[in-house]
Amino acid sequence: MVLADVVFPVGLEPYILTVFLPWAGLVALLAEVVVYSVWYGPSGRLTLFVILSNVVSSCVGVGLAYIIPTPVTEARLPEYIAWCVAFLLSVAIEYWFLVLVMGRGKLRRLLLAVTTANVVSYLAFIAMALLTPWLVKHLTK
């Protein structure tokens, strides 16, 4: 994929976009924290662990994106696959991270909570990424 005349492995797209659109990343993270707060009630400890789990997930995702070969192509399919892999990786890592730090059984229906939080988070990120050109155009007049 080419973004800003920089070529990078397709698997990095979900992670590299956060560099170019940090506000979208922050909105996505905030959306995830809000889902957990609604699900389990406000908790500074849980919020900290959710943020840490996202950092761990991103680091693992970036590392895997560099070692897993991806085709050089103009097709969009590898990008969609990269987003799906990033989502599944995020759910798996976040779930196990929260089980490890919070203890098994402490958080009810954790897998459903993690999946829901990540769906909301990814939708928020994509919405912000899609809205950015419009926002720039209309807010910088």
C-alpha positions in Angstrom: 0.0 0.0 0.0 1.2 3.5 -0.7 0.2 6.3 1.8 1.9 9.6 1.7 4.5 8.2 -0.8 5.6 5.7 1.8 5.5 2.0 1.0 4.9 -0.4 3.9 3.7 -4.0 4.3 0.0 -4.3 3.9 -0.3 -5.9 7.3 0.8 -2.6 8.9 -2.1 -0.6 7.6 -4.3 -0.9 10.7 -1.3 0.2 12.8 0.3 2.8 10.6 -2.9 4.7 10.1 -2.9 5.6 13.8 0.4 7.4 13.1 -1.2 9.5 10.4 -4.5 9.8 12.2 -3.7 10.0 15.9 -7.1 11.6 16.7 -8.9 8.5 15.2 -6.8 6.2 17.4 -7.6 8.3 20.5 -11.3 8.2 19.7 -11.2 4.5 19.2 -9.4 3.9 22.5 -11.9 6.2 24.3 -14.8 4.3 22.7 -13.3 1.0 24.0 -12.8 2.4 27.5 -16.4 3.7 27.4 -17.7 0.2 26.5 -15.8 -1.4 29.4 -17.1 1.3 31.7 -20.7 0.7 30.7 -20.2 -3.1 30.9 -18.3 -3.3 34.2 -18.8 0.2 35.7 -16.1 2.9 35.9 -12.7 1.5 37.1 -9.4 3.3 36.8 -7.6 -0.1 37.2 -9.5 -1.7 34.4 -9.0 1.4 32.2 -5.3 1.2 32.7 -5.2 -2.5 31.8 -7.4 -1.9 28.7 -4.9 0.8 27.6 -1.9 -1.5 28.3 -3.6 -4.4 26.5 -4.0 -2.2 23.4 -0.4 -1.2 23.5 0.7 -4.9 23.8 -1.7 -5.8 21.0 -0.4 -3.1 18.7 3.2 -4.1 19.4 2.5 -7.7 18.6 0.6 -6.7 15.5 3.3 -4.5 14.2 5.9 -7.2 14.8 3.8 -9.8 13.0 3.2 -7.5 10.1 6.9 -7.2 9.6 7.6 -10.9 9.6 4.6 -12.2 7.7 5.2 -11.7 4.0 2.5 -9.8 2.1 2.0 -9.4 -1.6 2.7 -6.2 -3.4 -0.5 -5.5 -5.2 -3.0 -2.8 -5.9 -5.9 -5.1 -4.8 -7.8 -4.1 -1.7 -8.4 -7.7 -0.5 -5.0 -7.9 1.4 -5.9 -4.6 3.2 -9.3 -6.0 4.3 -7.6 -9.2 5.5 -5.0 -7.2 7.4 -7.8 -5.4 9.2 -9.6 -8.7 10.0 -6.4 -10.2 11.3 -5.7 -7.1 13.4 -9.2 -7.3 14.9 -8.9 -11.0 15.8 -5.4 -10.5 17.2 -6.6 -7.5 19.3 -9.5 -9.5 20.7 -7.3 -12.5 21.5 -4.5 -10.5 23.1 -6.8 -8.2 25.0 -8.8 -11.1 26.4 -5.8 -13.1 27.6 -4.1 -10.0 28.9 -7.1 -9.0 31.0 -7.5 -12.6 32.2 -3.8 -12.5 33.3 -3.9 -9.2 35.1 -7.5 -9.2 36.5 -7.7 -13.0 37.2 -9.9 -15.6 35.7 -13.6 -15.2 36.5 -13.3 -11.7 37.9 -14.9 -10.1 34.9 -18.2 -11.7 33.8 -18.6 -12.6 30.1 -15.2 -11.2 29.3 -14.9 -12.6 25.8 -18.2 -10.9 24.8 -17.1 -7.7 26.5 -13.7 -7.7 24.7 -15.3 -8.5 21.3 -18.0 -5.8 21.8 -15.4 -3.2 22.9 -13.2 -4.0 19.9 -16.1 -3.8 17.4 -17.1 -0.4 18.7 -13.4 0.7 18.8 -12.7 -0.4 15.2 -16.0 1.2 14.0 -15.1 4.5 15.8 -11.6 4.4 14.2 -12.9 3.8 10.7 -15.6 6.4 11.1 -13.0 9.0 12.2 -10.7 8.0 9.4 -13.5 8.4 6.8 -14.7 11.7 8.4 -11.2 13.3 8.5 -11.1 14.7 5.0 -14.5 16.3 5.5 -13.5 17.7 8.9 -10.3 19.1 7.5 -12.2 20.7 4.6 -14.9 22.2 6.7 -13.0 23.2 9.8 -10.1 24.9 8.1 -12.0 27.4 6.0 
